[in-house]
Amino acid sequence: MSELQTHFEKATRDVQTLSRRPENVTLLKLYALFKQGTVGDSSGKRPGFTDVAGRAKYDAWSSLNGMSKDEAMQGYIDLASILLKI
């Protein structure tokens, strides 16, 4: 396992221990970076307009299409470290 992967996994665990729930925009960014870092580009159909949360998640993830997994993992680590300092 690479050092980046190790730091990424630690960041995902650390985010679960936040004392305050981040704003929805920040949660969507974390979700998108996590999905891009673990799965890669978005796939499947975009959820319908009645699935507001699913649609927001899909849109956030698909906005990162083309970003490498390593870039996404580093972005997640960076955002997590900011949230953990607050």
N, C-alpha and C positions, 0 to 999 in steps of 0.2 A: 504494500500500500504506500502511495506517495505521501510526502509530507503535507501537501496541499489537501489531499483526501482526509488525512488525520485531523488537520485543523478544521476542515469543513464539518466533519462528524462531531467534533467537540463543540463547534459553534451551534450546531443544530440542537445538541443537548442543553447547552447553556441558555439558549433562547427560551427553552421550556421553563426556566427558573426565574424569569423576569418577574419582579414584584408588581409591576403595572402592565396592563395589557396595552400594547401599542395601538395607535390609531389604525383604522381600516386600510388607509392608503399604504401605510408601512407594512401591515400584514400581507397585503396583496403583493408588495414588492418582495418580501421574504418568500412568499409562496412561489412567485414567478422565478426568482433566482434559484430556489430549491429545485423546482421542476426542471429548469433548464440545466442545472448542474448535475442532476441525476438521470434525467430521461433524454434531454436534448430538445430539439425543436418540437413545438406543439403538434399534436396529431388528433385526428377524430373530428367530429362535427362540433361546431360552436353550439352551446346550449341555447334553447329558445328564450324568448323575451320573458317568459314566466319564471324562468330559473335565474333570478337576478344575481344571486351569489355565484352560481356556476358560470354564468356568462362573464362576470367581472374577473373571476379567476382565470378563465380561458383567455380573455382579452389581455390580462396582465402577462400571462405566460407567452402568448403568441407575439406580444410586442418585443420579446427578446429573441425571436427567431433569427438564427444566423450567429448568435453569440456562442462562443465555444463553451464547453462544459467547464474548462479551467477558469475562464473569465467569470462565469456565473458563480462558481464556487468561491472565488476570491471576492466577488461582489457581496455574496452572502456573509462571508467572514467579516468583511469591512463594516457592513450594516449592523451585524450582530454585535460587533465590538463597540460601536457607537451606542447602541441601545443598552448594552450592559453597563456603560459608564454613567448613564443618566440616573 
